[in-house]
């Protein structure tokens, strides 16, 4: 996503990405998910193992998003 108003803020497995998405949606931030594994599978090149997904948000929502992700990381590491 070059030359875009969207910035990658997180990379993780499906379950953690879903948690991040839920937290962002709770504060009305709409994120975009990039899943190369799913794209490859749909094109016939996919593997049986689920890969990592990337979360992108609009640059205007970056500060609030980073606070939420930092909070989640602290919670998950506790």
URCORGI-V367292 format. One record per helix or strand. SS is the DSSP state (2 for helix, 1 for strand). FROM is the first residue (numbers start at 1). TO is the last residue. If there is no record, write none. Layout:
ss/from/to
SS/FROM/TO
SS/FROM/TO
This chain:
ss/from/to
1/6/12
2/14/26
1/32/34
2/36/42
1/53/58
2/59/77
